Amino acid sequence: MSYFNHLVNLIDGENYICLLKELHKEHFFPLLDLDNNRVSEVKDILRGSVPSSPKTEYVSIFEILVLLAKKYEDFASRFGEPDHTATWFWCFIVNAGLNIYDDGYFKENKEQAILKIKQWVSIFNNRTYGRDGTGSPFPLKNPPKDMRKTELFYQLCWYYNENN
């Protein structure tokens, strides 16, 4: 099984292959120094467990979102319960406004879908989403500080705390 297919299986993404391929093509650029930790974690946690994983220095937006969903599951999981990584991943996708781009949408509107996904990736990488995280995977009603200036791990923690 390819590394990409492994990630798709982790998040039950069979109906969103086109979206996930686009997110996997796009590089994640850690704007804040502490977000380099997420890059290291992708390499250690996600790639380290799959022999067919890429050996590139960069990581993709798809990989970052899967990693963050796994970390959310670490917070939320209860002993003996099934894994909900896929649930958290799709919550982040809905929050980002990307859930409309299923494979059916791509068949009818490929160029528009790719353009919108690239626009969102730019917003995410450049941190031009709202101060409260609107437009990002982690929108908050009451952010403790500007989400655009906060590393992704803290955004994830605050999102978890506000929603649980």
C-alpha positions in Angstrom: 0.0 0.0 0.0 1.3 3.5 -0.8 1.9 6.0 1.9 -0.8 8.3 0.4 -3.3 5.4 0.5 -2.3 4.6 4.1 -3.2 8.2 5.1 -6.4 8.1 3.1 -7.4 4.9 5.0 -6.6 6.5 8.4 -9.1 9.3 7.7 -11.7 7.3 5.7 -11.2 9.6 2.7 -12.4 7.3 -0.1 -14.9 9.9 -1.5 -12.4 12.8 -1.4 -9.4 11.4 -3.2 -9.1 14.4 -5.5 -9.1 16.9 -2.6 -6.7 14.8 -0.6 -4.3 14.5 -3.6 -4.4 18.3 -4.0 -3.7 18.8 -0.2 -0.9 16.2 -0.5 0.8 18.1 -3.4 0.9 21.3 -1.4 3.8 21.9 0.9 3.3 23.1 4.5 5.5 26.1 5.3 5.9 26.6 9.1 5.6 30.4 9.5 6.2 30.2 13.2 9.4 28.5 14.5 7.5 26.2 16.9 5.5 24.8 14.0 8.8 23.1 12.9 7.9 20.7 15.7 4.9 19.6 13.6 7.1 19.0 10.6 9.4 16.8 12.8 6.4 14.9 14.1 5.1 14.2 10.7 8.4 12.6 9.8 8.7 10.7 13.1 5.1 9.7 13.8 3.4 9.4 10.4 6.2 8.6 8.0 8.2 6.6 10.6 5.5 3.9 10.7 5.1 3.3 7.0 8.0 1.9 4.9 6.7 3.4 1.7 6.7 7.0 3.1 8.5 9.8 1.3 12.0 10.9 2.4 11.5 14.5 1.4 12.4 17.4 3.8 9.1 19.1 3.2 5.7 17.8 4.5 2.4 18.3 2.9 -0.7 20.1 4.1 -2.5 16.7 4.1 0.1 15.2 6.4 -0.1 18.1 8.8 -3.9 17.8 9.0 -3.7 14.0 9.6 -1.0 14.5 12.3 -3.2 17.1 14.0 -6.2 14.8 13.9 -4.1 12.1 15.5 -3.0 14.4 18.2 -6.6 15.5 18.8 -7.5 11.8 19.1 -4.8 11.4 21.7 -6.6 14.1 23.8 -10.1 12.8 23.2 -9.6 9.0 23.3 -10.9 6.8 26.1 -9.5 3.4 26.8 -11.3 0.7 24.9 -13.1 3.1 22.5 -12.5 3.0 18.7 -10.2 5.4 17.1 -11.8 8.7 16.0 -8.9 10.2 14.0 -11.1 10.3 10.9 -13.8 12.2 12.7 -11.5 14.9 13.9 -9.8 15.2 10.4 -13.2 15.8 8.8 -14.2 18.3 11.5 -11.0 20.3 10.5 -11.9 20.0 6.8 -15.5 21.3 7.5 -14.1 24.2 9.6 -11.8 25.0 6.7 -14.7 25.0 4.3 -13.2 22.3 2.1 -15.8 19.6 2.7 -17.7 20.5 -0.5 -14.8 19.3 -2.7 -15.7 15.6 -2.9 -14.9 13.6 -6.0 -18.3 14.3 -7.5 -17.7 18.0 -7.3 -14.2 17.6 -8.8 -15.7 15.8 -11.8 -17.9 18.8 -12.6 -15.7 21.7 -11.4 -12.1 20.6 -11.4 -10.4 23.9 -12.2 -12.6 25.8 -9.7 -12.0 23.2 -7.0 -8.2 23.3 -7.5 -8.2 27.1 -7.4 -10.3 27.2 -4.2 -8.1 24.6 -2.5 -4.9 26.5 -3.4 -6.5 29.7 -2.0 -7.2 28.0 1.2 -3.7 26.5 1.4 -2.3 30.0 0.9 -4.5 31.3 3.7 -3.5 28.5 6.0 0.3 28.7 5.3 0.3 32.5 5.5 -1.9 32.7 8.5 -4.3 35.1 6.9 -7.4 33.5 8.4 -9.4 35.3 11.0 -8.0 36.4 14.4 -10.4 33.9 16.0 -9.3 31.1 13.6 -12.2 31.5 11.2 -11.2 29.9 7.9 -8.7 27.6 9.6 -9.1 24.1 11.0 -9.5 25.5 14.5 -12.0 28.4 14.8 -12.8 29.6 18.3 -15.6 31.6 19.8 -13.3 33.0 22.5 -9.6 32.7 21.5 -7.1 33.4 24.3 -5.0 35.3 21.8 -4.6 36.0 18.0 -4.8 32.5 16.4 -2.7 33.8 13.5 0.3 34.3 15.9 -0.1 31.0 17.7 1.6 27.7 16.8 -0.7 25.0 15.5 -0.4 22.7 18.5 -1.7 25.5 20.9 -4.5 26.2 18.4 -5.4 22.5 18.5 -5.3 22.5 22.3 -7.5 25.6 22.6 -9.9 24.1 20.0 -10.1 20.9 22.0 -10.7 22.8 25.3 -13.5 24.9 23.8 -15.3 22.0 22.2 -15.1 19.4 25.1 
